Amino acid sequence: MFPLSVDQLVLLARENEAPSLIVSLLGNLPGRRFESLEAVEQALESQAAPGEEAAEASAAPMPSR
């Protein structure tokens, strides 16, 4: 099945009725071929990391004056 391009990953996700969030995340991956599911997972994790940091920072309590 692998390697797969981003377009192929998105098509496969749609064919398997993946949630729209998953299809969107896959569609936002860098345009390259992925050699394995692990490579897709790593790309998704690195894509999510900056947003997670921002969410954690916004959840931090504000200092009182």
Residue frames relative to the residue before (quaternion, step in Angstrom):
aa qw qx qy qz dx dy dz
M 1.0000 0.0000 0.0000 0.0000 0.00 0.00 0.00
F 0.7339 0.3261 -0.2116 0.5570 3.62 0.90 -0.84
P 0.5391 -0.0864 -0.8349 -0.0699 1.67 -2.31 0.93
L 0.1662 -0.7727 0.6082 0.0732 3.54 -1.26 0.62
S 0.4082 -0.6732 0.5588 0.2608 3.54 -1.16 0.67
V 0.6807 -0.4520 0.3651 0.4462 3.56 -1.28 0.15
D 0.6485 0.5210 -0.3209 0.4529 3.60 0.91 -0.88
Q 0.6629 0.4959 -0.3034 0.4719 3.58 0.98 -0.81
L 0.6215 0.5345 -0.3342 0.4651 3.59 1.06 -0.74
V 0.6564 0.5052 -0.3034 0.4710 3.57 0.94 -0.91
L 0.6540 0.5121 -0.3098 0.4626 3.59 0.91 -0.90
L 0.6568 0.5099 -0.3006 0.4672 3.56 0.93 -0.90
A 0.6427 0.5164 -0.3180 0.4682 3.59 0.99 -0.83
R 0.6624 0.4959 -0.3059 0.4709 3.61 0.93 -0.86
E 0.6472 0.5239 -0.3200 0.4519 3.58 0.95 -0.85
N 0.7284 0.3974 -0.2197 0.5130 3.57 1.14 -0.66
E 0.4663 -0.7308 0.3941 0.3052 3.56 1.35 0.43
A 0.1502 0.7935 -0.5637 0.1734 3.54 0.92 0.97
P 0.5948 -0.5595 0.4248 0.3907 3.60 -1.13 0.53
S 0.6288 -0.5760 0.3721 0.3667 3.56 -1.12 0.70
L 0.5891 0.5686 -0.3737 0.4360 3.61 1.08 -0.60
I 0.6552 0.5046 -0.3091 0.4696 3.59 0.94 -0.87
V 0.6442 0.5153 -0.3201 0.4659 3.57 0.93 -0.90
S 0.6572 0.5136 -0.3003 0.4627 3.58 0.98 -0.86
L 0.6550 0.5061 -0.3132 0.4655 3.59 0.92 -0.89
L 0.6527 0.5023 -0.3139 0.4725 3.58 0.94 -0.84
G 0.6650 0.5248 -0.2984 0.4396 3.57 0.98 -0.85
N 0.6875 0.4762 -0.2714 0.4764 3.57 1.21 -0.49
L 0.4453 0.6862 -0.4623 0.3423 3.59 1.26 0.06
P 0.6099 -0.5489 0.4063 0.4021 3.60 -1.16 0.48
G 0.5191 -0.6773 0.4375 0.2835 3.57 -1.01 0.85
R 0.4165 0.6595 -0.5291 0.3341 3.55 0.03 1.29
R 0.5382 -0.5884 0.4753 0.3718 3.56 -1.29 -0.03
F 0.2541 -0.7583 0.5857 0.1314 3.53 -1.01 0.86
E 0.3809 -0.7730 0.4776 0.1711 3.53 -0.79 1.13
S 0.8069 0.0449 0.0075 0.5890 3.60 1.20 -0.46
L 0.6545 -0.4798 0.4025 0.4235 3.52 -1.34 0.17
E 0.6097 0.5577 -0.3459 0.4445 3.57 1.07 -0.73
A 0.6388 0.5203 -0.3262 0.4634 3.60 1.02 -0.76
V 0.6263 0.5140 -0.3287 0.4853 3.60 1.07 -0.73
E 0.6481 0.5240 -0.3144 0.4545 3.59 0.92 -0.90
Q 0.6590 0.5050 -0.3116 0.4621 3.59 0.92 -0.89
A 0.6556 0.5062 -0.3130 0.4648 3.59 0.96 -0.83
L 0.6502 0.5041 -0.3153 0.4729 3.59 1.00 -0.79
E 0.6512 0.5129 -0.3167 0.4610 3.59 0.97 -0.82
S 0.6822 0.4700 -0.3006 0.4725 3.59 0.90 -0.84
Q 0.6156 0.5327 -0.3372 0.4729 3.59 1.15 -0.58
A 0.7073 0.4650 -0.2599 0.4647 3.61 0.99 -0.80
A 0.5302 0.6870 -0.3987 0.2965 3.60 1.07 -0.63
P 0.6860 0.4683 -0.3351 0.4448 3.69 0.70 -0.83
G 0.6539 0.5158 -0.3147 0.4552 3.60 0.97 -0.78
E 0.6294 0.5296 -0.3340 0.4602 3.58 1.03 -0.74
E 0.6393 0.5193 -0.3290 0.4619 3.57 0.98 -0.81
A 0.6528 0.5061 -0.3152 0.4673 3.58 0.97 -0.83
A 0.6501 0.5092 -0.3216 0.4633 3.59 0.97 -0.80
E 0.6474 0.5082 -0.3216 0.4682 3.58 0.98 -0.80
A 0.6543 0.5102 -0.3192 0.4579 3.59 0.95 -0.81
S 0.6789 0.4815 -0.3054 0.4626 3.60 0.94 -0.78
A 0.6469 0.5148 -0.3189 0.4634 3.60 1.19 -0.45
A 0.5234 0.6391 -0.4162 0.3800 3.59 1.23 -0.27
P 0.5168 -0.6453 0.4545 0.3316 3.61 -0.98 0.74
M 0.4523 -0.6728 0.5210 0.2670 3.51 -1.13 0.74
P 0.4828 -0.6600 0.4764 0.3230 3.61 -0.93 0.77
S 0.3575 -0.7284 0.5384 0.2276 3.59 -1.00 0.75
R 0.2892 -0.7626 0.5558 0.1609 3.55 -1.13 0.62
